[in-house]
């Protein structure tokens, strides 16, 4: 940090008079920035006078600087990392870097005035940032993992698989490797308008298409080695309908759902009141093409009356407005609770942006009924010809089937509440960013409206889009690779590896067949396969296939051991929900293999020297430790390969009956290993 | 760890009688392995009785298990991590995992008997391994870095550059970034027989070729942006000759050099007494083709009388043995000192193997004179027609010129001893593994013979071979890329990056033109360049090119900041001599860019949301911190690019006037950045 120095100035008297015009809003306080004093002096600290108006509170925030408040006038309350205490004029408060803090003026009449001094100390703040233990957010022994129910207007393509579906299975398997009871629910999102519009094009009924597509989706999931604990469809069973109706009525009776006559869109050419995917227009936020659904470009949820330049998606006619009494869900009453929720729930910046923008846009009320005979009936007089908007059916549907029936089938307590409201259970929701509004804003508001005790998800794991050879997947342009097709040609392990390796996590990524093949060749065959063959060959040649006991340790061994430990940490963090990144896991495992091959080859030179046999056996034991840990860490992504590698190390029990240990472990000395797999990666394994 | 369990056994009385035949030598103690008792019981510990014979000492070693000694009989001395204390019957000693230990029987008559119990506790040992601070070995403020003088029988090709030459320069620059005075000496290894044999083929004199090639080598080094502090040639100056002669005579007078009549090889067809590169044969260790020099396949140093199936390298004739009085250097007297030295010096396992094997082979005496008029004269009567073997001239030559004259020119104390014998200076020697015998065994022995106070190198950094399109570089087969040629086509930065990225560190690596181009395109252009353009574009669009002050920190920021810190640690360790790996540095910097791009793209979504502006400026500040740190970390490998990037961040002073700080630092808020470089990597930059 630079030392204090006085700059050239023409006057000797350096006074800064208080000037109300200089006050600027910063973290919801009116602040007068004092130091560094531009043109006069650079200081090794910053200083400002801040005024918090009566009953106002500053925005809670944290930063890397150390900071102190000198309270000059008034009284209030200070909150640091969730703990609060009263303060008054004369008090001095110190904030440790990265602690979150806010100050509230508790007086209804008097201003609260303070002087703040803040300073940067990178050594201190880096130390604190590093020390803040990377504790996983999800710590319950029972976790419900939910990718979105699939819109059954067709089978899954590679884009779907790369997004939530394989990733959520990888996450579930990683939880199981940590001894967590984890459940994966999927289902058909039948009530989506897309099912109807696609069926009409194919000359089928919505039901026919939904049945056919759901069956294909289940098969594809099975081929992709996705373990689905429960797959549900929104049906007409009495119990289900009653649950959804009761859910609806509770919100209606609380006044969160209101009747309202507003203009609806009518297509004179189709003689139809349009809704959702029947309406084509432009997103009011980004201008991209959008249906009355969420915008696939910016993620904004667009009501039918917000779209620009609308036309009928079926025939292109410009629709006419017709007044219609519809039901609206009020989101605005939940603003405060949502804001509080967003301070704790973990999600990507993209999702934060979508939610924040929706708040800034005023939490627009959402129409939840539409004129159609597709979907769930509405238990209100006068709405016999309308049905519930699909997301409004899905919210209770997730409770009833997704959790309730799933739990029943799994032999758990059948009541969804005892699962989803238990302090010993967690919920992690997976979805594409274009579903962000629904899962991260609408559903929390609906659940809060229904029962404030419902435990909202602690983490949202969202994804961007997967492109195919440089442009969007498109079934209409036949620019698509179907999951079923690629899973015929390649093993599920290989496909799971590659969609993890290239997963669209914070940005769109691309699938290209040539890059896919090149990666399989360069990484899996030339690196992974080679490595395992080399270890196997050395074990056979030097120790006749019998695992040696570790002996003396050289610096070189220590360094390798540390590297394995560090990579293991990195990988485990990348398996945690809030930092979930199968991309990072798979790239780190490629690094793992490179490290291990370098180590193995370097150490092999010592094997020829008789006097180094105690070091050589340590090296071999460490190499096998690396293979063992590699099997454990890759298993969630490549279950078959992980299992094969594990069994080849001489273990009888399945790798999935094991859990990750806090430390790497040796393969027991004396174990006879017949041979590690010769050819590890083939299309049909 | 498994619990104790008794296995099936047919007898009820389980006694193990002492049996001298079962004693086996382990770490130089006679041990009787007791537990686990094979076929009887598995125990969660191992146990053995050990006997150390009178005046014997066990091999010093360390391991990951905890261990305890119960001294049962006799007396002695125990040494743990260099500290010693007497012990006697009745004492109990505990060894913390990974501490090095040995026990000495101090009695000249009585045995020392002990019982050892050892047990594995992976949590404990992993914790200790991780805590053992990765303290750099090289801590002096003055370091002499020496790649081997170049054999001047031709210019440098890409294989040479990939080995010690660029790497040593990278290391020097990394030391300078840590505020260390580091010096790079190079020179011509003129007295090598290869100069003569090549010159004969080209129809030149040795001197003509050596002058021409040395000049080319210096130019190529300059083009590769290798900063050579001093480049020396072994000349005939009076001062130099006197130094080498005095050096020789000191060893001769101490009796380490002896006269001996032994058979020499004579080619009747060439009428010549053959030496070094005039003799072609097969390596007695690996059977590969070798000259009377070190074997390029296994690294063994082969005296002329050790080679199998010898013939004259010039004409192919089988030579005749002729008795000749030659001078021999005795290596054997230094066995104990060398063994002690190898316990502390840091080097790769390959090099350890070469040195250990030479010790096991009995430290064969080395002929150091040959009949020729090429090289340094010998100040002994009767040896007027012989010259010193080249390595024996190089050892004193390094002192006189490599350190002495270099220091004089650098304005340091001109006396080589005050540099190379100072406790405030360190020596790091770089070389290819095929020079391993000379630098890691012969030179230490010679220096120990000359003056025990000479400070031997603390670290040897060696390299394997670089291949070209799958096979060895070969000037005779014209299978070669000359340094001068590739440095005409590509910038020094790009070449330095790629030879670092693919450096043959523990294994042969390969240069392929197509992979080279693909890496430049995929990493440097599509990743690095893109990243810098993206950051630049965001800074311009969001902040009109003015660096924002960091504001509020989200979890996402914290994670990125931690990732940068962790990668910085990894990279700094890969710049340390004992773990030196430009390969790891460059791969980690590729990872750095991927991380930073992911972060930048994810955070860019928040920039559109007004309420998130305090988080958005933190993100931008962190992105620029990442660019700044990246420039500092890449600078040793790519000095020009590092400097350009640094200056573009608004810094006036050269990046090389800066040192790495212990923590990452922000670019100062308020700095106006005109534009980061648009096109970063071009052939001519």
Interface residues (C-beta under 8 A of the other chain):
Chain A: X27 X59 X61 X62 X63 X64 X98 X120 X122 X123 X126 X129 X130 X132 X134 X346 X348 X349 X350 X352 X353 X354 X356 X357 X359 X360 X505 X506 X507 X550 X551 X552 X553 X554 X555 X556 X558 X559 X561 X562 X565 X566 X570 X578 X579 X587 X591 X594 X597 X598 X599 X601 X602 X603 X605 X606 X608 X609 X610 X611 X612 X614 X618 X619 X661 X662 X663 X664 X665 X666
Chain B: X26 X27 X59 X61 X62 X63 X64 X98 X120 X122 X123 X126 X129 X130 X132 X134 X346 X348 X349 X350 X352 X353 X354 X356 X357 X359 X360 X505 X506 X507 X550 X551 X552 X553 X554 X555 X556 X558 X559 X561 X562 X565 X566 X570 X578 X579 X587 X591 X594 X597 X598 X599 X601 X602 X603 X605 X606 X608 X609 X610 X611 X612 X614 X618 X619 X661 X662 X663 X664 X665 X666
